[in-house]
């Protein structure tokens, strides 16, 4: 029997709670179902799995909508990546 050791606490997980990420998943875009990258927030994470919650509806590969909008991925999966940082556009006031 092999011994399973927990991961050392000093090792950082790739994704942690509160991280902004992108997940390759099925979702709606302009009234059409697409499989593309979608922004979400990590709401739960451990050494193996990550739960990501989305603002928009997401779907399982079988076509079922996920009611709580939370998808689970493995920490080292190729369908999850850190979100690209977006720059905010400065709003210009027209009235002077």
N, C-alpha and C positions, 0 to 999 in steps of 0.2 A: 504494500500500500504506500502510495506516495504522499508525502506531507505537503499540504497547501499552506503557504505562509502569506499573511496579509502584507500588502504593500507598505513600505516604510512611510511614516508620516512626513519625513523631510522631502520626499519626492513630490513634485507638483504635478497635479493632473493637467492634462492638456486644456480642458475646459472646466470652469468653476461656476457656481451659482452667480447669476448676475451678468455673465458674459453675453455680449451681442454676438450672434453667430448667423451663418447662412446654412440652410439645409436643402439638399437636392430632393424635392418632393413634389407630389401632385397637388396643385391648387388652382384656383380660378384667376384668370387675368383677362380683363375685357370680355367677360361673359363666355370665355372658352376655358376648358380644362387643359392645363399645360403641366409639363414636368420640367421644372426649372428651379433655380436657387431662390429661396425665400428667407427673409430676415426673421429672426426670432430671438428669444431670451432664454438662457439656460435657467431652469427653475429647480432642477435637482441634478446632482452629479455625485458619482462615487468613482472608485478606481477603474471601473469597467464600463459603466453606462452613463448616458447623459439624457435628461428629459428637456425638450425644447418646446416652449409655448409660443404660439403665433397669434397675431391679431386677426388674421384672415382664416377662413375655413381651409383645412388640409384634408387630404384623402389618402387612404391606404392604397397599395398597389392593386388590390382587388376592386377598387372603386368605392369603397365605403367611406363616408365622411366620418372624421374623428370628432365626436361630440365635444370634448373638452379642449380641442385644438392643441393637444400635446402629443408630440412624437418622441419615441425613444430611439437613440442611436448608440453604437459603441463608441467609446472614447477615441479609438484609433481608426474609425471608419473613414472611407473616402467620400461619404455623402454629407459630411459636416466640416465646416471651415470657419475661421474667425471672420466676422463681418468686415467688409471694407469700410474704412472710415470715410464718412461723407462730410464735405465742407458745407456749412450753411451759407446760403446766399445772403448778403447784406441787403436789407430792405432800404430802398431809397425813398425818401419822402418827396412827393411832388409839390407839396405846398411849402412855400418859403416865407 
